[in-house]
Amino acid sequence: MVSAEKVRALSELASYDMEQEEQLKHIPLGEAKDTLHIYEAKTPRGSCTLFKTLMTNNCKMDCRYCVNANCSKRKAAWKYTPIELASTFMALYKKRMVQGLFLSSSIEDPISSMESILESARLLRAKMRYRGYMHLKILPGSTRDQVERAIQYADRVSINLETVSPSRLSEIASNKDFKNDILKRQAWIRSTQSRFKHSRETGSAPTRVSHVSQLMVGINGESDLDIFTLAASEYDHMKLNRMYYSAFRPVMDTHLERTSAAPIWRQNRLYQLDWLYRIYSYSRDEVQPAFSDNGFLHNTDPKVAIARTTFERPLEINGAEERDLLRVPGIGPKTAKSLAKAREKITSMAALRKHGVVLGRALPFIRINGLHQTTLASFN
């Protein structure tokens, strides 16, 4: 029998690895007054209530920001066996308390710790016939065979970059090697993704396993341009599906507990810039006007900042190309496509609204039949 204290503790410790699209909630755990951390998250399968946990919080790494590191002042160490983890999750799943699993671990030994994650996943898939959503962490130092097996079990895999370069990482985690421990595992994920698809006997079409990573914002002096440049390279070369950005928050009982927190707006502006690059297909050169001379973003919408710099004159809506329309604030991909394919000429602001244009953002940058913002008051 796994104690409620262990379940609560390892779930709570996993909360330090949260993504922007996750919302933390608490549910009663057993008959005691303990509560369990669960997470409402967006996944490749849609919205999902996740049981997010560590296999163990006992760690040999010295990450200066992490409460589980061997240099932290934590008091208690907890550990699941694979059968304990699988049975605990299935009990929660059968009670409909959770819908999916996010499984990570601190590192006692890279290979044995990763093997515990994989054995838990194997038990769930092969023995307990679990077919739901599963996100598995790839641990730095795991083997190529382990990476490939994780992809066979998981819907999503991830290994966090944490920061932007080998030198930056060595400042905050001296026994992690940026190139060999992290980038090499990402390359293994990419090559395995390209040749492996699976359906997991659900009756659905085979799907490509999602590959994501995370960068901390403002942990040791890196600029927003440094962060964006690495993220863009990850999308281009590692075929990453998503990069997550996490504004640094100091954690008590760690070496960085007195370090100032990064403003949350930096994280949010990076997500907006990421969207422009990943979804709107802005080039790296196109986004440069969003950065100040020292490589940091201003606390303003990057798309607006770029448009103010790059629009020499307002864009005539009628006859505009989809790509040009997409550069207008207040016009997203669906709206740009709708406007570009419109058979009837746009003659009113009401027509723009019908196509989905956010007028308050778009009007400074567009013309309608030659009329600009100052003369649009006569439109209905």
Number of C-alpha atoms within 10 A of each C-alpha: 6 12 9 17 15 15 24 16 22 24 21 17 20 23 16 13 13 17 17 14 12 17 13 13 12 11 11 12 17 11 7 9 9 16 18 23 24 23 24 18 18 16 19 13 9 8 14 19 23 27 24 25 27 25 25 24 26 20 21 16 19 20 24 22 23 24 24 29 22 19 18 20 13 15 7 9 13 14 18 22 15 20 15 16 25 23 18 18 24 21 13 15 19 10 10 10 19 20 20 26 25 20 24 26 27 22 23 16 17 19 15 12 20 28 19 20 26 24 18 22 28 20 17 23 18 11 10 13 13 18 16 17 20 22 25 24 23 27 26 24 19 19 18 15 9 17 22 16 17 26 25 19 23 24 23 21 23 22 21 20 23 21 23 21 16 15 13 17 19 15 12 20 20 16 14 18 18 22 13 13 19 20 18 16 22 29 15 16 26 17 14 18 18 11 8 14 15 17 14 19 10 10 7 9 10 13 13 16 25 20 22 22 21 20 22 21 26 22 22 16 9 17 17 22 19 15 21 22 13 18 27 19 12 19 16 11 12 19 20 20 14 18 23 20 24 23 19 20 21 20 18 15 18 21 20 20 16 12 14 12 16 18 14 14 14 21 21 17 21 23 19 15 20 23 15 21 19 18 11 15 14 18 12 12 7 15 20 16 17 25 17 12 9 9 16 16 23 15 13 12 16 24 21 18 19 19 20 17 10 12 13 9 12 19 22 18 22 20 15 15 15 17 15 13 25 21 26 25 25 20 21 19 14 14 21 25 17 15 26 18 13 13 10 9 13 17 15 15 18 14 15 19 12 12 18 17 23 15 16 9 13 21 21 18 22 22 19 22 13 13 16 18 14 9 11 15 10 9 11 9
